[in-house]
Amino acid sequence: MQTHELSIDEIYVPAPRRKTLKKEKVEELAEDILENGQLRPIQVRQGKGRYVLIEGYHRLEACIALGEEKIAAYLVQSKKF
């Protein structure tokens, strides 16, 4: 899978996903990213004019807390039923 550098501003986090945020985990990840870099890209799918977060909400929030403007991401295909 190819990694893409995406602007954090272009990523939409669905409301149900936002309810799962654990601040302690964000702080731990921010420290780890600061020391080691972002080791695992987040996963997003293409939405209407933006990317929709699939996986990696805590990593996204950690990068935001660090003041990052871009984040490494995998662009995944969504299945239509």
C-alpha positions as CSV (number, residue, x, y, z in Angstrom):
1,M,0.0,0.0,0.0
2,Q,1.3,3.4,-0.9
3,T,1.7,6.1,1.7
4,H,0.4,9.6,0.9
5,E,1.2,12.9,2.7
6,L,-2.1,14.6,3.4
7,S,-3.0,18.0,4.8
8,I,-4.6,17.5,8.2
9,D,-7.1,20.2,7.3
10,E,-8.5,17.9,4.6
11,I,-9.4,15.1,6.9
12,Y,-12.9,14.7,8.3
13,V,-13.4,12.7,11.5
14,P,-17.0,11.2,11.7
15,A,-18.9,12.1,14.8
16,P,-19.1,8.6,16.3
17,R,-15.3,8.3,16.0
18,R,-14.8,11.6,17.9
19,K,-16.5,10.1,21.0
20,T,-13.8,7.5,21.3
21,L,-10.9,9.9,22.0
22,K,-8.7,9.2,25.1
23,K,-6.5,12.1,25.9
24,E,-3.9,10.0,27.7
25,K,-3.4,7.9,24.6
26,V,-3.0,11.1,22.5
27,E,-0.3,12.4,24.9
28,E,1.6,9.1,24.8
29,L,1.4,8.9,21.0
30,A,2.5,12.6,20.7
31,E,5.6,11.8,22.8
32,D,6.4,8.7,20.7
33,I,5.9,10.5,17.4
34,L,8.2,13.3,18.6
35,E,10.9,10.8,19.5
36,N,10.5,8.3,16.7
37,G,8.4,9.9,13.9
38,Q,5.0,8.6,12.7
39,L,5.6,4.9,12.3
40,R,2.1,3.8,11.2
41,P,0.1,5.9,8.7
42,I,-3.5,6.6,9.4
43,Q,-6.2,5.2,7.0
44,V,-8.6,7.4,5.1
45,R,-11.0,7.0,2.2
46,Q,-11.9,9.6,-0.4
47,G,-15.1,11.5,0.5
48,K,-16.9,14.4,-1.2
49,G,-14.1,17.0,-1.5
50,R,-12.3,15.7,1.6
51,Y,-10.8,12.5,3.1
52,V,-12.7,10.6,5.8
53,L,-10.8,9.0,8.6
54,I,-11.2,5.2,8.8
55,E,-8.4,4.3,11.3
56,G,-5.9,6.3,13.4
57,Y,-7.9,8.9,15.2
58,H,-5.4,9.1,18.2
59,R,-2.4,9.4,15.8
60,L,-4.2,12.2,14.0
61,E,-4.9,14.0,17.2
62,A,-1.3,13.5,18.4
63,C,0.0,15.1,15.2
64,I,-2.4,18.0,15.6
65,A,-1.2,18.4,19.2
66,L,2.4,18.6,17.9
67,G,1.5,21.3,15.4
68,E,1.9,19.2,12.3
69,E,0.2,20.3,9.1
70,K,0.6,17.0,7.2
71,I,0.2,13.4,8.1
72,A,1.2,10.1,6.5
73,A,-1.9,8.1,5.4
74,Y,-3.0,5.1,3.4
75,L,-5.8,5.8,1.0
76,V,-8.2,2.9,1.1
77,Q,-11.1,1.9,-1.1
78,S,-14.6,1.8,0.6
79,K,-17.0,-0.9,-0.4
80,K,-20.4,0.1,-1.8
81,F,-23.2,-2.2,-0.8
